[in-house]
Amino acid sequence: NGPVGTIIPANDTANTAPRRVFEVGAAGNLTLDGVTVRHGRCVVACATLGVEGGGILNQGTLAVTNSTVSNNTATNGGGIYNSGTATVTNSTLSGNAATGDGGGIYNNQGTVTMTNSALSGNSALVGGGIFNYIGTATVTNSTLSGNSTTTSGSGIFNSFDSTATVTNSTLSGNSAADLGGGIYNGGTATVTNSTLSGNSAKYGGGIINEDGT
């Protein structure tokens, strides 16, 4: 019935369940199509693999298509925590939160590809939309808007030895209390045919490039 009619929650209400919704092991392969994943919570500690991935923790292969990942919380990776290969297509990640890094997505030495999708209203200490740590993140035909951090990289935080590629996309209305309202780059970032508008930060409202390319 699509993401409005097919809901997979960790609990009926947000920020209460001590568990994530999905966990994909290193040998696992999960495809989600036309569903909503919500209300997962791994802040203090989930039963397995600690405090990462409120909605989905992926160590294998994950495909999220025509779906919504919303209102999940974790210490790192409120919506999705990825250390494998994750593909997000025609989907929305919204209202997810991390008390640490990666409100929407935390990519830890993995590969994330986001196409025709939206990251909106996610929040974190660092990396409100995407936190990319020694990984590869590719964003195409997508929108990152209204994400926030209490420090840096509200839209995208691209760390050292990381690669971020943004094409035909929009980063708008993201806000960082310190560095990089749209993008914080400490690695290699390429932005092509894209729009950065209405983002704000103490330093680098659109993009701040610190020791990166």
Backbone as ProteinMPNN parsed JSONL, in Angstrom:
{"seq_chain_A": "NGPVGTIIPANDTANTAPRRVFEVGAAGNLTLDGVTVRHGRCVVACATLGVEGGGILNQGTLAVTNSTVSNNTATNGGGIYNSGTATVTNSTLSGNAATGDGGGIYNNQGTVTMTNSALSGNSALVGGGIFNYIGTATVTNSTLSGNSTTTSGSGIFNSFDSTATVTNSTLSGNSAADLGGGIYNGGTATVTNSTLSGNSAKYGGGIINEDGT", "coords_chain_A": {"N_chain_A": [[0.808, -1.213, 0.0], [2.147, 1.144, -0.192], [4.286, 3.737, 1.335], [2.655, 5.257, 3.042], [0.593, 3.582, 3.814], [1.825, 1.253, 4.648], [3.464, 0.529, 7.346], [6.29, 0.099, 9.34], [7.053, -0.062, 12.498], [9.225, 0.473, 15.356], [8.023, 1.004, 17.675], [4.809, 2.218, 18.803], [4.951, 4.915, 19.374], [7.252, 7.639, 18.986], [10.743, 7.726, 19.975], [10.811, 6.001, 22.184], [11.137, 3.175, 22.125], [13.616, 0.686, 22.928], [15.191, -0.224, 20.731], [16.263, -0.898, 17.362], [14.762, -0.824, 14.046], [15.43, -2.388, 11.702], [18.123, -4.66, 11.134], [20.933, -5.4, 9.328], [23.099, -7.896, 8.632], [26.624, -8.592, 7.891], [26.647, -10.459, 5.829], [24.179, -10.099, 4.851], [21.315, -9.135, 2.807], [19.111, -6.745, 2.083], [16.095, -5.531, 0.787], [13.942, -2.825, 0.742], [10.802, -1.71, -0.205], [8.441, 0.643, -0.819], [7.566, 1.201, 1.848], [7.243, 2.458, 5.266], [9.669, 3.137, 7.667], [9.996, 3.523, 11.027], [10.419, 5.166, 14.263], [12.45, 3.759, 15.527], [15.023, 3.315, 18.003], [18.161, 3.826, 19.275], [19.823, 4.863, 21.55], [20.787, 4.853, 24.301], [21.563, 2.065, 24.436], [21.164, -0.474, 22.079], [20.068, -3.914, 21.845], [21.907, -5.34, 20.328], [24.996, -4.503, 18.752], [25.266, -1.974, 19.853], [24.935, 1.544, 19.838], [24.258, 2.466, 17.322], [22.434, 3.359, 14.384], [19.293, 3.962, 14.328], [16.898, 3.603, 12.802], [17.679, 1.815, 10.653], [20.349, -0.452, 10.633], [23.04, -1.194, 8.698], [25.265, -3.599, 7.583], [25.741, -5.037, 5.395], [24.245, -5.363, 2.343], [22.029, -2.945, 1.322], [18.953, -1.778, 0.07], [16.851, 0.891, -0.326], [13.819, 1.836, -1.47], [11.325, 3.921, -2.872], [10.326, 4.637, -0.366], [9.972, 5.618, 3.152], [11.971, 6.788, 5.773], [11.707, 7.636, 8.972], [11.644, 9.741, 11.905], [13.355, 8.357, 13.651], [15.85, 7.596, 16.148], [19.24, 7.747, 17.324], [22.517, 7.297, 18.777], [24.533, 7.507, 16.853], [23.842, 7.871, 13.438], [20.891, 8.31, 12.994], [18.684, 7.806, 11.194], [19.73, 5.918, 9.186], [22.466, 3.755, 9.62], [25.366, 2.976, 8.07], [27.739, 0.595, 7.112], [28.283, -0.876, 5.004], [27.06, -1.418, 1.819], [24.813, 0.87, 0.665], [21.819, 1.869, -0.91], [19.694, 4.455, -1.737], [16.682, 5.301, -3.111], [14.277, 7.317, -4.703], [13.103, 8.067, -2.268], [12.427, 9.177, 1.158], [14.081, 10.6, 3.894], [13.382, 11.723, 6.967], [13.073, 13.87, 9.827], [14.708, 12.409, 11.513], [17.085, 11.792, 14.171], [20.29, 12.272, 15.688], [22.197, 11.956, 18.593], [24.851, 12.076, 18.494], [26.583, 11.745, 15.683], [25.473, 12.145, 12.264], [22.47, 12.566, 11.481], [20.479, 11.929, 9.494], [21.827, 9.976, 7.788], [24.562, 7.941, 8.638], [27.552, 7.2, 7.319], [29.878, 4.874, 7.549], [32.852, 4.165, 6.506], [31.776, 2.962, 4.306], [29.677, 2.636, 1.364], [27.427, 4.903, 0.074], [24.665, 5.62, -1.923], [22.527, 7.98, -3.112], [19.578, 8.767, -4.739], [17.239, 10.757, -6.478], [15.865, 11.544, -4.149], [15.016, 12.691, -0.771], [16.396, 14.348, 2.007], [15.342, 15.625, 4.907], [14.826, 17.89, 7.595], [16.348, 16.54, 9.503], [18.522, 15.99, 12.342], [21.57, 16.515, 14.212], [24.567, 16.251, 16.246], [26.871, 16.478, 14.689], [26.867, 16.609, 11.168], [24.032, 16.771, 9.945], [22.302, 15.943, 7.784], [23.86, 14.002, 6.175], [26.548, 12.124, 7.427], [29.692, 11.461, 6.516], [32.146, 9.214, 6.839], [35.309, 8.4, 6.128], [34.398, 7.234, 3.793], [32.362, 6.699, 0.821], [30.129, 8.842, -0.641], [27.406, 9.479, -2.701], [25.309, 11.757, -4.173], [22.505, 12.387, -6.06], [20.263, 14.208, -8.072], [18.679, 15.045, -5.912], [17.378, 16.362, -2.75], [18.509, 18.148, 0.043], [17.35, 19.476, 2.851], [16.554, 21.817, 5.433], [17.936, 20.565, 7.472], [19.856, 20.221, 10.527], [22.594, 21.08, 12.743], [24.346, 21.07, 15.868], [26.936, 21.671, 15.756], [28.751, 21.166, 13.171], [28.48, 20.889, 9.529], [25.701, 20.713, 8.36], [24.088, 19.944, 6.117], [25.772, 18.081, 4.645], [28.432, 16.329, 6.098], [31.61, 15.8, 5.308], [34.223, 13.862, 5.931], [37.817, 13.615, 6.592], [39.782, 11.814, 4.167], [37.531, 10.99, 2.82], [35.024, 10.766, 0.227], [32.789, 12.799, -1.445], [30.165, 13.274, -3.694], [28.115, 15.455, -5.347], [25.425, 15.973, -7.416], [23.291, 17.686, -9.643], [21.53, 18.552, -7.633], [19.94, 19.945, -4.65], [20.785, 21.891, -1.872], [19.364, 23.345, 0.776], [18.344, 25.75, 3.208], [19.584, 24.593, 5.401], [21.161, 24.475, 8.624], [23.954, 25.262, 10.612], [25.507, 25.476, 13.76], [28.165, 26.105, 13.922], [30.333, 25.312, 11.757], [30.024, 25.164, 8.221], [27.196, 25.298, 6.778], [25.787, 24.241, 4.531], [27.639, 22.292, 3.391], [30.287, 20.636, 5.003], [33.595, 20.127, 4.348], [36.273, 17.974, 4.604], [37.571, 16.211, 3.133], [37.433, 14.995, -0.092], [35.385, 16.736, -2.181], [32.934, 17.066, -4.681], [30.892, 19.196, -6.431], [28.333, 19.597, -8.67], [26.329, 21.224, -11.107], [24.375, 22.101, -9.269], [22.434, 23.504, -6.51], [22.987, 25.674, -3.82], [21.388, 27.184, -1.293], [20.227, 29.612, 1.049], [21.374, 28.455, 3.297], [23.005, 28.329, 6.522], [25.624, 29.263, 8.807], [28.154, 29.749, 11.351], [30.669, 29.938, 10.24], [31.237, 29.641, 6.836], [28.625, 29.47, 5.331], [27.437, 28.298, 3.012], [29.438, 26.404, 1.965], [32.16, 25.025, 3.75], [35.585, 24.518, 3.476], [37.905, 22.624, 4.876], [41.121, 21.753, 5.019], [40.653, 20.089, 2.879], [39.674, 19.079, -0.476]], "CA_chain_A": [[0.0, 0.0, 0.0], [3.011, 2.313, -0.196], [4.804, 4.117, 2.659], [1.606, 5.789, 3.912], [-0.243, 2.5, 4.317], [2.612, 0.112, 5.13], [4.35, 1.141, 8.348], [7.018, -0.86, 10.164], [7.579, 0.732, 13.601], [9.786, -0.179, 16.533], [7.049, 1.262, 18.736], [3.745, 3.089, 18.31], [5.336, 6.31, 19.554], [8.667, 7.897, 18.751], [11.7, 7.963, 21.057], [10.505, 5.185, 23.363], [11.599, 1.794, 22.006], [15.067, 0.498, 23.057], [15.604, -1.125, 19.653], [16.155, -0.423, 15.984], [13.742, -1.549, 13.283], [16.082, -3.409, 10.879], [19.563, -4.864, 11.254], [21.403, -6.216, 8.214], [24.443, -8.382, 8.905], [27.617, -8.458, 6.828], [26.272, -11.34, 4.718], [22.764, -9.862, 4.585], [20.895, -8.349, 1.658], [17.741, -6.333, 2.374], [15.453, -4.544, -0.072], [12.689, -2.274, 1.235], [10.142, -1.02, -1.306], [7.081, 1.092, -0.54], [7.23, 1.091, 3.266], [7.774, 3.45, 6.196], [10.42, 2.604, 8.813], [9.98, 4.635, 11.969], [10.379, 5.07, 15.725], [13.558, 3.011, 16.108], [15.779, 4.128, 18.968], [19.375, 3.226, 19.838], [20.543, 5.978, 22.16], [21.569, 4.299, 25.412], [22.161, 0.9, 23.78], [20.285, -1.524, 21.601], [20.493, -5.241, 22.302], [23.098, -5.724, 19.575], [25.73, -3.473, 18.013], [25.363, -0.708, 20.552], [24.132, 2.767, 19.748], [24.237, 2.918, 15.937], [21.339, 2.976, 13.505], [17.98, 3.9, 14.95], [15.963, 2.971, 11.881], [18.309, 0.673, 9.978], [21.791, -0.643, 10.709], [23.418, -2.042, 7.571], [26.652, -4.011, 7.401], [25.797, -5.795, 4.154], [23.718, -4.66, 1.182], [20.716, -2.387, 1.628], [18.308, -0.945, -0.942], [15.617, 1.525, 0.145], [13.195, 2.375, -2.674], [9.931, 4.365, -2.732], [10.049, 4.43, 1.056], [10.227, 6.698, 4.093], [12.631, 6.453, 7.05], [11.374, 8.868, 9.689], [11.469, 9.819, 13.357], [14.209, 7.401, 14.36], [16.925, 8.249, 16.893], [20.38, 6.932, 17.733], [23.69, 8.108, 19.063], [25.088, 7.754, 15.523], [22.999, 7.315, 12.392], [19.508, 8.265, 13.439], [17.88, 7.096, 10.214], [20.465, 4.764, 8.676], [23.895, 3.634, 9.878], [25.843, 2.086, 7.014], [29.157, 0.26, 6.967], [28.331, -1.747, 3.84], [26.634, -0.729, 0.605], [23.423, 1.298, 0.814], [21.262, 2.635, -2.019], [18.413, 5.089, -1.392], [16.12, 5.768, -4.373], [12.875, 7.77, -4.637], [12.719, 7.902, -0.873], [12.542, 10.33, 2.05], [14.547, 10.44, 5.272], [12.955, 12.971, 7.596], [12.803, 13.894, 11.254], [15.585, 11.521, 12.269], [17.991, 12.555, 15.027], [21.429, 11.611, 16.327], [22.818, 12.742, 19.649], [26.229, 12.216, 18.04], [26.825, 12.089, 14.286], [24.662, 11.563, 11.213], [21.047, 12.518, 11.783], [19.812, 11.129, 8.473], [22.656, 8.825, 7.428], [25.974, 7.868, 9.023], [28.249, 6.26, 6.436], [31.145, 4.55, 8.192], [33.749, 3.385, 5.652], [30.947, 2.236, 3.362], [29.273, 3.338, 0.151], [26.03, 5.33, 0.053], [24.223, 6.264, -3.148], [21.196, 8.547, -2.91], [19.093, 9.26, -6.024], [15.826, 11.171, -6.513], [15.402, 11.391, -2.771], [15.041, 13.893, 0.067], [16.753, 14.326, 3.428], [14.802, 16.884, 5.418], [14.483, 18.003, 9.004], [17.136, 15.662, 10.361], [19.383, 16.775, 13.228], [22.673, 15.79, 14.851], [25.676, 17.06, 16.736], [27.665, 16.699, 13.478], [26.303, 15.932, 10.008], [22.589, 16.643, 10.102], [21.766, 15.098, 6.727], [24.759, 12.862, 5.958], [27.888, 12.135, 8.0], [30.461, 10.531, 5.687], [33.42, 8.988, 7.528], [36.226, 7.54, 5.362], [33.532, 6.486, 2.902], [31.987, 7.309, -0.452], [28.724, 9.241, -0.672], [27.017, 10.058, -3.981], [23.959, 12.323, -4.096], [22.116, 12.792, -7.404], [18.848, 14.578, -8.253], [18.087, 14.948, -4.581], [17.268, 17.589, -1.962], [18.812, 18.126, 1.466], [16.791, 20.749, 3.304], [16.075, 21.953, 6.799], [18.693, 19.759, 8.43], [20.549, 21.093, 11.472], [23.586, 20.53, 13.663], [24.8, 21.978, 16.914], [28.324, 22.037, 15.435], [29.202, 21.344, 11.79], [28.028, 20.051, 8.422], [24.267, 20.438, 8.493], [23.642, 19.135, 4.995], [26.714, 16.966, 4.513], [29.75, 16.409, 6.728], [32.502, 14.901, 4.579], [35.427, 13.869, 6.764], [39.094, 13.333, 5.939], [39.852, 10.548, 3.429], [36.198, 10.645, 2.331], [34.679, 11.339, -1.071], [31.377, 13.144, -1.608], [29.839, 13.797, -5.02], [26.749, 15.989, -5.375], [25.118, 16.322, -8.799], [21.89, 18.02, -9.943], [20.836, 18.482, -6.347], [19.736, 21.201, -3.93], [20.96, 21.968, -0.421], [18.74, 24.622, 1.131], [17.76, 25.919, 4.533], [20.284, 23.831, 6.433], [21.798, 25.413, 9.55], [24.976, 24.753, 11.519], [25.887, 26.463, 14.764], [29.574, 26.466, 13.804], [30.997, 25.254, 10.452], [29.451, 24.472, 7.076], [25.75, 25.154, 6.774], [25.435, 23.27, 3.501], [28.614, 21.204, 3.35], [31.608, 20.698, 5.625], [34.471, 19.214, 3.616], [37.641, 17.739, 5.024], [38.11, 15.211, 2.221], [37.298, 15.421, -1.477], [33.986, 16.981, -2.507], [32.663, 17.592, -6.012], [29.504, 19.67, -6.534], [28.111, 19.91, -10.081], [24.953, 21.521, -11.536], [23.578, 22.039, -8.046], [22.073, 24.769, -5.878], [23.098, 25.832, -2.371], [20.716, 28.454, -0.999], [19.581, 29.789, 2.345], [22.033, 27.714, 4.368], [23.642, 29.254, 7.454], [26.608, 28.777, 9.767], [29.05, 30.788, 11.837], [31.685, 30.02, 9.196], [30.919, 28.82, 5.675], [27.19, 29.213, 5.242], [27.201, 27.317, 1.956], [30.46, 25.347, 2.057], [33.469, 25.314, 4.325], [36.573, 23.54, 3.058], [39.012, 22.586, 5.85], [42.136, 20.752, 4.701], [40.117, 19.197, 1.867], [39.721, 19.51, -1.877]], "C_chain_A": [[0.844, 1.266, 0.0], [3.387, 2.732, 1.211], [3.757, 4.719, 3.586], [0.818, 4.662, 4.563], [0.51, 1.324, 4.879], [3.707, 0.629, 6.051], [4.969, 0.049, 9.21], [7.667, -0.083, 11.305], [8.275, -0.132, 14.655], [8.846, -0.035, 17.725], [5.978, 2.177, 18.156], [4.109, 4.562, 18.403], [6.852, 6.469, 19.41], [9.443, 8.023, 20.051], [11.379, 7.205, 22.342], [11.105, 3.782, 23.297], [13.116, 1.698, 22.181], [15.607, -0.435, 21.971], [15.473, -0.423, 18.304], [15.1, -1.252, 15.262], [14.363, -2.678, 12.473], [17.575, -3.438, 11.149], [20.001, -5.837, 10.176], [22.844, -6.609, 8.486], [25.345, -8.297, 7.691], [27.29, -9.32, 5.613], [24.83, -11.105, 4.274], [22.527, -8.999, 3.361], [19.422, -8.026, 1.839], [17.273, -5.29, 1.371], [14.126, -4.135, 0.56], [12.07, -1.454, 0.114], [8.719, -0.652, -0.886], [6.644, 0.932, 0.9], [7.726, 2.315, 4.036], [8.446, 2.727, 7.359], [10.526, 3.73, 9.828], [10.058, 4.198, 13.428], [11.401, 4.094, 16.306], [14.373, 3.912, 17.017], [16.951, 3.333, 19.524], [20.233, 4.349, 20.405], [21.389, 5.487, 23.322], [22.303, 3.071, 24.899], [21.057, -0.031, 23.327], [20.871, -2.872, 22.0], [21.753, -5.711, 21.599], [23.703, -4.495, 18.913], [25.502, -2.062, 18.547], [24.401, 0.377, 20.168], [24.048, 3.311, 18.32], [22.958, 2.472, 15.224], [20.003, 2.845, 14.181], [16.952, 3.219, 14.077], [16.52, 1.696, 11.292], [19.801, 0.686, 10.244], [22.177, -1.621, 9.621], [24.913, -2.305, 7.55], [26.85, -4.75, 6.081], [25.366, -4.959, 2.973], [22.287, -4.238, 1.458], [20.224, -1.561, 0.448], [16.991, -0.434, -0.381], [15.013, 2.26, -1.042], [11.748, 2.761, -2.384], [9.456, 4.289, -1.283], [10.36, 5.671, 1.882], [10.901, 6.133, 5.339], [12.515, 7.7, 7.91], [11.293, 8.673, 11.192], [12.148, 8.67, 14.104], [15.328, 8.158, 15.063], [18.023, 7.248, 17.245], [21.493, 7.864, 18.168], [24.377, 8.482, 17.75], [24.189, 7.105, 14.47], [21.548, 7.183, 12.801], [18.611, 7.489, 12.497], [18.531, 5.799, 9.776], [21.926, 4.862, 9.107], [24.426, 2.589, 8.913], [27.341, 1.869, 7.094], [29.336, -0.746, 5.829], [28.048, -0.954, 2.584], [25.153, -0.409, 0.724], [23.014, 2.158, -0.369], [19.891, 3.148, -1.608], [17.872, 5.737, -2.666], [14.652, 6.15, -4.196], [12.313, 7.668, -3.218], [12.952, 9.176, -0.071], [13.076, 9.888, 3.4], [14.274, 11.749, 5.977], [12.755, 12.796, 9.095], [13.605, 12.913, 12.069], [16.601, 12.346, 13.059], [19.107, 11.671, 15.569], [21.97, 12.521, 17.414], [24.306, 12.927, 19.373], [26.276, 12.67, 16.596], [25.822, 11.424, 13.34], [23.19, 11.447, 11.541], [20.268, 11.678, 10.801], [20.553, 9.841, 8.193], [24.05, 8.996, 8.009], [26.609, 6.796, 8.144], [29.654, 6.035, 6.975], [31.951, 3.597, 7.312], [32.975, 2.507, 4.666], [30.681, 3.071, 2.126], [27.783, 3.635, 0.215], [25.741, 6.032, -1.261], [22.773, 6.695, -2.966], [20.739, 9.212, -4.2], [17.611, 9.607, -5.928], [15.169, 11.071, -5.14], [15.531, 12.692, -1.996], [15.482, 13.543, 1.478], [16.316, 15.659, 4.003], [14.511, 16.805, 6.906], [15.174, 17.016, 9.91], [18.113, 16.504, 11.192], [20.435, 15.891, 13.88], [23.64, 16.78, 15.47], [26.568, 17.457, 15.558], [26.998, 15.948, 12.328], [24.81, 15.709, 10.116], [21.947, 15.749, 9.064], [22.58, 13.832, 6.563], [26.08, 13.117, 6.68], [28.672, 11.054, 7.271], [31.855, 10.387, 6.267], [34.244, 7.943, 6.775], [35.418, 6.653, 4.424], [33.306, 7.224, 1.6], [30.493, 7.587, -0.441], [28.434, 9.946, -1.992], [25.559, 10.483, -3.91], [23.6, 12.88, -5.463], [20.62, 13.094, -7.449], [18.075, 14.532, -6.936], [18.086, 16.303, -3.874], [17.626, 17.308, -0.513], [18.384, 19.474, 2.02], [16.371, 20.691, 4.765], [16.742, 21.047, 7.801], [19.515, 20.687, 9.33], [21.569, 20.325, 12.296], [23.91, 21.568, 14.728], [26.276, 22.309, 16.751], [28.483, 22.234, 13.933], [28.528, 20.412, 10.792], [26.558, 19.709, 8.452], [23.707, 19.622, 7.347], [24.471, 17.875, 4.87], [27.982, 17.283, 5.292], [30.611, 15.35, 6.061], [33.867, 14.933, 5.245], [36.681, 13.612, 5.935], [39.052, 11.945, 5.279], [38.48, 10.066, 2.97], [35.941, 11.335, 1.002], [33.173, 11.565, -1.137], [31.169, 13.76, -2.983], [28.377, 14.195, -5.043], [26.468, 16.5, -6.781], [23.627, 16.599, -8.956], [21.016, 18.0, -8.694], [20.734, 19.861, -5.703], [19.987, 21.0, -2.449], [20.444, 23.331, 0.005], [18.214, 24.597, 2.563], [18.363, 25.059, 5.611], [21.052, 24.799, 7.337], [22.752, 24.704, 10.504], [25.356, 25.842, 12.513], [27.323, 26.929, 14.58], [30.037, 26.473, 12.338], [30.151, 24.545, 9.398], [27.951, 24.266, 7.143], [25.271, 24.149, 5.754], [26.334, 22.053, 3.553], [29.846, 21.569, 4.168], [32.465, 19.679, 4.901], [35.867, 19.177, 4.203], [38.314, 16.707, 4.147], [38.104, 15.727, 0.805], [35.816, 15.54, -1.803], [33.867, 17.592, -3.894], [31.185, 17.938, -6.107], [29.289, 20.185, -7.956], [26.632, 20.166, -10.347], [23.975, 21.504, -10.359], [23.352, 23.424, -7.46], [22.284, 24.679, -4.374], [22.498, 27.185, -2.038], [20.12, 28.455, 0.4], [20.143, 28.941, 3.457], [22.773, 28.692, 5.281], [24.597, 28.535, 8.4], [27.41, 29.956, 10.279], [30.146, 31.03, 10.811], [31.286, 29.09, 8.051], [29.456, 28.466, 5.581], [26.848, 28.175, 4.193], [28.128, 26.128, 2.094], [31.645, 25.871, 2.855], [34.397, 24.162, 3.968], [37.766, 23.616, 4.002], [39.943, 21.429, 5.511], [41.641, 19.729, 3.692], [40.284, 19.766, 0.479], [38.295, 19.738, -2.361]], "O_chain_A": [[0.306, 2.359, 0.176], [2.882, 2.169, 2.182], [3.942, 4.701, 4.802], [0.42, 4.765, 5.724], [-0.09, 0.468, 5.53], [4.745, 1.107, 5.594], [4.269, -0.813, 9.741], [8.732, 0.503, 11.111], [7.956, -1.31, 14.822], [8.868, -0.84, 18.657], [6.202, 2.835, 17.14], [3.635, 5.372, 17.606], [7.619, 5.545, 19.68], [8.888, 8.376, 21.091], [11.635, 7.691, 23.443], [11.54, 3.255, 24.321], [13.843, 2.535, 21.645], [16.394, -1.335, 22.264], [14.687, 0.508, 18.135], [14.607, -2.249, 15.788], [13.887, -3.812, 12.536], [18.21, -2.406, 11.361], [19.508, -6.963, 10.108], [23.719, -5.746, 8.562], [24.894, -7.972, 6.593], [27.621, -8.951, 4.487], [24.316, -11.828, 3.42], [23.396, -8.242, 2.929], [18.573, -8.914, 1.761], [17.955, -4.293, 1.129], [13.291, -4.982, 0.876], [12.735, -0.592, -0.461], [7.894, -1.529, -0.629], [5.497, 0.572, 1.168], [8.522, 3.104, 3.527], [7.866, 1.822, 7.959], [11.088, 4.783, 9.525], [9.805, 3.045, 13.777], [11.251, 3.645, 17.442], [14.411, 5.128, 16.828], [16.764, 2.298, 20.163], [21.242, 4.736, 19.815], [22.603, 5.691, 23.322], [23.533, 3.033, 24.921], [20.135, -0.341, 24.082], [22.019, -2.962, 22.435], [22.579, -6.401, 22.196], [22.989, -3.557, 18.557], [25.541, -1.085, 17.799], [23.187, 0.17, 20.167], [23.792, 4.501, 18.132], [22.467, 1.362, 15.432], [19.606, 1.747, 14.571], [16.212, 2.354, 14.545], [15.919, 0.628, 11.409], [20.451, 1.721, 10.097], [21.702, -2.756, 9.611], [25.724, -1.38, 7.506], [27.978, -5.054, 5.693], [26.016, -3.973, 2.626], [21.435, -5.065, 1.785], [20.965, -0.751, -0.109], [16.12, -1.219, -0.006], [15.614, 3.197, -1.566], [11.026, 2.014, -1.724], [8.313, 3.917, -1.016], [10.931, 6.642, 1.385], [10.458, 5.126, 5.892], [13.149, 8.714, 7.62], [10.932, 7.605, 11.687], [11.599, 8.098, 15.045], [15.714, 9.241, 14.625], [17.764, 6.06, 17.437], [21.422, 9.074, 17.953], [24.759, 9.635, 17.554], [23.82, 5.937, 14.593], [21.033, 6.074, 12.939], [17.86, 6.615, 12.93], [17.975, 4.716, 9.963], [22.55, 5.915, 8.978], [23.984, 1.44, 8.935], [28.119, 2.822, 7.14], [30.383, -1.38, 5.699], [28.701, 0.052, 2.308], [24.329, -1.312, 0.869], [23.748, 3.054, -0.785], [19.031, 2.376, -1.184], [18.516, 6.616, -3.24], [13.876, 5.396, -3.609], [11.18, 7.231, -3.016], [13.583, 10.123, -0.542], [12.587, 8.92, 3.983], [14.861, 12.776, 5.635], [12.332, 11.742, 9.571], [13.236, 12.605, 13.203], [16.938, 13.464, 12.668], [18.907, 10.493, 15.866], [22.178, 13.713, 17.19], [24.946, 13.813, 19.938], [26.037, 13.842, 16.304], [25.379, 10.299, 13.573], [22.704, 10.358, 11.847], [19.487, 10.813, 11.199], [20.002, 8.749, 8.335], [24.653, 10.063, 7.89], [26.243, 5.623, 8.22], [30.515, 6.907, 6.868], [31.763, 2.381, 7.362], [33.452, 1.453, 4.247], [31.353, 4.069, 1.867], [26.971, 2.727, 0.39], [26.478, 6.929, -1.67], [21.9, 5.87, -2.697], [21.41, 10.109, -4.71], [16.824, 8.846, -5.367], [14.051, 10.573, -5.005], [16.083, 13.673, -2.495], [15.01, 12.572, 2.07], [16.85, 16.705, 3.634], [14.018, 15.795, 7.41], [14.654, 16.681, 10.975], [18.485, 17.605, 10.786], [20.233, 14.693, 14.077], [23.545, 17.987, 15.25], [26.971, 18.613, 15.435], [26.608, 14.791, 12.483], [24.364, 14.586, 10.351], [21.136, 14.887, 9.404], [22.081, 12.727, 6.776], [26.661, 14.196, 6.559], [28.36, 9.869, 7.388], [32.659, 11.317, 6.201], [33.918, 6.756, 6.783], [35.712, 5.467, 4.273], [33.956, 8.228, 1.307], [29.686, 6.677, -0.254], [29.126, 10.894, -2.362], [24.68, 9.671, -3.621], [24.301, 13.75, -5.98], [19.809, 12.329, -6.927], [16.951, 14.034, -6.878], [18.706, 17.261, -4.335], [17.123, 16.36, 0.092], [18.984, 20.499, 1.699], [15.9, 19.667, 5.261], [16.186, 20.781, 8.866], [19.832, 21.81, 8.94], [21.449, 19.12, 12.521], [23.767, 22.772, 14.518], [26.819, 23.122, 17.499], [28.364, 23.362, 13.454], [28.072, 19.32, 11.132], [26.197, 18.537, 8.559], [22.927, 18.697, 7.575], [23.964, 16.758, 4.972], [28.541, 18.372, 5.165], [30.378, 14.152, 6.223], [34.59, 15.923, 5.136], [36.606, 13.414, 4.723], [38.383, 11.032, 5.761], [38.283, 8.87, 2.754], [36.556, 12.353, 0.687], [32.384, 10.647, -0.917], [31.907, 14.658, -3.388], [27.498, 13.37, -4.789], [27.187, 17.362, -7.285], [22.795, 15.839, -8.462], [19.896, 17.487, -8.713], [21.36, 20.82, -6.154], [19.471, 20.062, -1.842], [21.016, 24.357, -0.361], [17.717, 23.584, 3.054], [17.727, 24.814, 6.636], [21.539, 25.828, 6.87], [22.412, 23.692, 11.116], [25.509, 27.004, 12.136], [27.679, 28.02, 15.024], [30.124, 27.543, 11.735], [29.623, 23.461, 9.644], [27.482, 23.192, 7.518], [24.442, 23.294, 6.064], [25.869, 20.928, 3.734], [30.382, 22.671, 4.046], [32.113, 18.501, 4.838], [36.555, 20.194, 4.291], [39.473, 16.355, 4.366], [38.692, 16.768, 0.515], [35.076, 14.56, -1.714], [34.602, 18.516, -4.242], [30.325, 17.084, -5.89], [29.981, 21.103, -8.397], [25.776, 19.419, -9.874], [22.879, 20.952, -10.459], [23.996, 24.393, -7.86], [21.826, 23.737, -3.728], [23.027, 28.22, -2.445], [19.586, 27.452, 0.873], [19.472, 28.721, 4.465], [23.13, 29.784, 4.841], [24.405, 27.369, 8.744], [27.355, 31.045, 9.707], [30.514, 32.173, 10.539], [31.03, 27.905, 8.262], [29.08, 27.304, 5.731], [26.056, 27.268, 4.45], [27.689, 24.998, 2.309], [32.083, 27.006, 2.668], [34.053, 22.991, 4.132], [38.551, 24.562, 3.939], [39.591, 20.264, 5.695], [42.155, 18.611, 3.648], [40.94, 20.787, 0.276], [38.087, 20.107, -3.517]]}, "name": "protein", "num_of_chains": 1, "seq": "NGPVGTIIPANDTANTAPRRVFEVGAAGNLTLDGVTVRHGRCVVACATLGVEGGGILNQGTLAVTNSTVSNNTATNGGGIYNSGTATVTNSTLSGNAATGDGGGIYNNQGTVTMTNSALSGNSALVGGGIFNYIGTATVTNSTLSGNSTTTSGSGIFNSFDSTATVTNSTLSGNSAADLGGGIYNGGTATVTNSTLSGNSAKYGGGIINEDGT"}
